[in-house]
Amino acid sequence: MLMAAPRTPCSSLANINKTSALLWQTEQCQLVATTELIGSADFGYHPEASATLKLPHDVELRVSFLYDLTPPTQRTGRSVRSYLLFKYSMDYQFMPNLQVGLSGYLYQQRSSDFLTFKGPQVDKSALGLGPGVKYDLGRWSFLFQSQVETGSRDRDEGINNWFRVWYVF
């Protein structure tokens, strides 16, 4: 299952360097590490690690950690902002082209105040959990996912629904 992830908007064009590495792979498990450096007006560092584990009886477990660090710059004058995004899913291959599962995320935005030497403070936090169904026709793939979000202070809590269509060229 794919999960929606909040992203920080860019204020200008940037130089992007993204590197992914397959750290370890077997028939049952794979580990991937990704780093992303964004430069120009803003600089950001985004390390991500993910793991996929295939369990018996057509069950698959996926876990992903992403940490986004954007330090202050003289050009923008913004304070340090960072966030942690933990995504997880467990899917069952119901039929060869039908997959059902449960997925969710934990999102925490943090800030640090270096002028008063206060440690990291949690500014925003949200937790989402819900079911999903994926139907794969080869070149076409369809996903319906629903998640209940709690803990968000800047918008209403409630149910988010996604319907996605993929076509492989």
LINNOR-V251867 format. One record per helix or strand. SS is the DSSP state (2 for helix, 1 for strand). FROM is the first residue (numbers start at 1). LEN is the number of residues. If there is no record, write none. Layout:
BEGIN
ss:from:len
SS:FROM:LEN
SS:FROM:LEN
END
This chain:
BEGIN
ss:from:len
1:14:12
1:29:12
1:44:12
1:59:12
1:80:16
1:98:16
1:118:19
1:140:11
1:158:10
END
